[in-house]
Amino acid sequence: MLKLIQLEMKKQKLGWYIRGAGIAIIIISFFMWLMPYAEDNGEPTFTSYADALSMGGLFVRAVFIVFGSVLLSRFIIDEYKNKTVSVMFTYPIARKKLIMAKMLLILFLIFVTMIIATFIVSLVFLAVNSHYHFLPGKPDGTVLLHSGIRLFIQTLSAAGISLIPLYFGMRKKSVPTTIVSSVILMGLLSSSNEGYTLSSSVTIPLILGIIGFLVAYLSFRNVDKTDIV
């Protein structure tokens, strides 16, 4: 399986993804720097370090869920749409293994880049805050540890959530449908109601993450038996 993943990485030429992820991290970091200047009815945007880190993680997850739909489109949807997947399926390797290699690579890329992005965005905010003092005092180690564990769980869940658009994209083999569904999903997860978002808790993202993994499995459980249409 590892060999298949390595071959898929060479085939896809991931330079575009690395550049895009880097630009996204810079933009999110800059946005996090500007947010403390925007007050809501005279109230500060962030009231604690936990709030600030949570918001940074939310931005990262929202952006990279959309990135995930782009990866799904390029790695899977496009190949089905252009029928190039039929060539791949002529290889003397089980179809499920070939698709699994693609899915694992997508999950790896999304999870790792979200972890790196969340770390960088959080580090940049803490560094900027130490100079401009948006939040008073220094972050407590316990708060950072708790926030880190929470962000890790939410990031793992978001990797699964990024697979949900696959269901909509595979129905019509449509790249736009895949990407639009991820944007809608991102909007639902990020929409705020009096400061509360669906991503604020751990339970809801975990449930959606599990649904994402189930979607990936159900989409290709019969790939060895079905014809390519």
Buried (B, 14 or more C-beta within 10 A) or exposed (E): EEEBBEEBBEEBEBEEBEEBBBEBBEEBBEEBBEBBEEEEEEEBBBEBBBBBBBBBBBBBBBBBBBBBBBBBBBBBBBBBBEEEBEEBBEEEEEBEEBBBBBBBBBBEBBBEBBBBBBBBBBEBBBEBBEEEEBBEEEBEEEEBEEBBEBBBBBBBBBBBBBBBBBBBBBEEBBBEBBBBBBBEBBEEBBEEEEEEBBBBEEEBBBBBBEBBBBBBEEBBEEBEEEEEE
